[in-house]
Amino acid sequence: MDWYIGTEWKLEKKGLKKKVIDLKFTELEKPNKVSKVIIKVAKFGNLNDRPSLYLRADKIDNSQELTMGTAITPVDYYLEMLVQQMVLGEKAHCFMRTASHKNDDNEDSDLNFIITLEEIISFKEFHKLDVKEMYNLAVQYKECGVKMFKEYPKFAHDYFSRAAKCLITYQPFEPLTADADGVDGEEMKALLIQIQTNLAACLLMEERYEDVIYLTQFVESVADPSEKSIYRRAVAFYNIKEFAKAQELIEKVPNYKEKKEFVKLQQNVKQSWTVSNNQYKDILKRMFK
């Protein structure tokens, strides 16, 4: 998002809007996506039963510390985005268009709150983060994604994508050392594989099977891939009717016959493979009658 100073800001595709109420500043300072800030919420409305760490009755008019990239609810995720569009000393009326009112242009139905950006505790340009800081940020994003995956998979997908982007700029990882960089190449590689495995789960939910196969290529080259990564790759092959490859992956797992999810997948593969072969035979018979 572009640097902004004005009386109103909108991000229509996300249903976000901010109107400046008051602006008291000595310097034009603005938080970014890795900042830590102090905010104060004066009031909020139409929150209903949506969870939020910051929009709570017991925290009204109290200063609260907020670290960007730590939200684990949709409301707080978007609140972070709105705060990043504020300047130090700004008081604003913020609006979030909810799914139940996405076609309603009436602000009265929006989730809304009045917030002040009181202090920017820490600020560092994203591109100036060192290797260890970027690694820690990727861990932070990954952990938030894991917490959001069950209830909010789209937000989890975004977190995992952000985590992966933190790391891939350092590939190849081999030159990295703990002494020089604070983290070695093996740690970076292991974390990226964890993130890619999590991303594969999101992509499976979206039925993006080819993308899952591309993302989990590491299963074929690393010494000891996790069962989750093998399973998700096998599921993707099964769904594109590459039954032999799916079966081969299943058999890579030690004692797979004792694992319920692998047994069920193997049964599905076997059944679908048989049906596919029979259909192929029927086609051949019709062709050569």
Secondary structure, 3 states (H helix, E strand, C coil): CCCCCCCEEEEHHHCEEEEEEEECCCCCCCCCCCCEEEEEEEEEECCCCCCCCCCCHHHCCCEEEEECCCCCCHHHHHHHHHHCCCCCCEEEEEEECCHHHCCCCCHHHCEEEEEEEEEEEECCCHHHCCHHHHHHHHHHHHHHHHHHHCCCHHHHHHHHHHHHHHHHCCCCCCCCCHHHHCCCHHHHHHHHHHHHHHHHHHHHHCCCHHHHHHHCHHHHCCCCCCHHHHHHHHHHHHHCCCHHHHHHHHCCCCCHHHCHHHHHHHHHHHHHHHHHHHHHHHHHHHHCC
